[in-house]
Amino acid sequence: MTKEKVLSIRDLSIAFKTSSGLVNAVRGVNLDLYKGETLAIVGESGSGKSVTVKAIMGILSNNGKIKSGTIEYTYEENGEKVTKNLLDFSKKEMRKNINGKHIAMVFQDPMTSLDPTMNIGNQIMEGMRIHYKTPKKEAYAKAVELLELVGITDAESRMSNYPHQLSGGMRQRIVIAIALASDPDVLICDEPTTALDVTIQAKILELIQSIQRKTGISVIYITHDLGVVAKVANDVNVMYAGRIIETGTVNEVFYEPRHPYTWGLLLAMPDLETKADKLESIPGNPPNMEHEVVGDPFAPRNPYALNIDLRLEPPMFKISETHYAATWLLAEDAPDCPLPKELQERIERMKREDERYVGTDETYTFSEELKAAL
């Protein structure tokens, strides 16, 4: 069955003017999101993940500039499917026609997303009233339903609460309810569980999956945590220095990773079964993107770097129809470089855990081991 493409980004490059120079935050990003699926974008802080999705929403800061690329979004308008380049919209047009109504976003810190002076009922109803002119009584009823959908108990009485009266986990559920209020096609989650304790994190992830099954919404999940990605994503894009350096299905990226940076991220995941007495880490720091990139930006941190890495940035090498990686180790004449032994053992443990804990395709219950790793 042919998958329906909802969002397609091609050759997206974004730079920011700063007092110390031009920062090339995103460099030639390509990605696709399909209807009803979850696309994860993974990488360290500063890799360009959040900048990419802010460009989708049209909410880049004033010093940000789109240097090249397209963001094509396919949606229904007046009963017909249309495809438009979101970069052709002004910020005002995006707020009026796209944001909330078609594409919604859940930010990392709910307190920066919620208005402390407005009760949560009015905050949930606001989008419905603006985008669809929904009568107040109908909007109120739907807001209560949304609170119940996101797992808020005694939903109607919570409508009059203010953000400061709620716990962190409840505030994040409210933000998700607000994002869903106008029935968007795409939900962007920018590290929505980072500030929450591990038990609440697992519940929020389960909530997003449950909503996706009920509504068929497409999800973009931004995170630095591969432990989260393994349980929520269909496809994974690994970002480094403003560029996607490995992309594939979740099984390809986790069980057959080909880029040394992906190896490092996998080895850095907490693991209850490891015999090591400390977590692995990737040595060094990400490059300063104010400077021109020469060669592979990961080369200074890569113990498997080749001479060519210091001179030329690698292209995306095709591994399968869905799996690509930007590393010279995949070149035809490159030396053989097998997975590190520690990573091979980690992958075998992950496979065993999946066999033990994964249920049907429709449902998944987070194990205690996963909750500990989140």
Helices and strands as residue ranges (DSSP letters): E 5-18, E 21-34, E 38-42, H 49-57, E 64-77, E 80-85, G 86-88, H 91-93, I 94-98, E 103-106, H 110-113, H 120-132, H 136-149, H 155-158, G 163-165, H 168-180, E 186-190, H 198-215, E 218-223, H 226-232, E 235-240, E 243-249, H 250-255, H 260-267, G 299-301, G 307-310, E 317-318, E 324-325, G 328-330, H 341-357, H 368-373
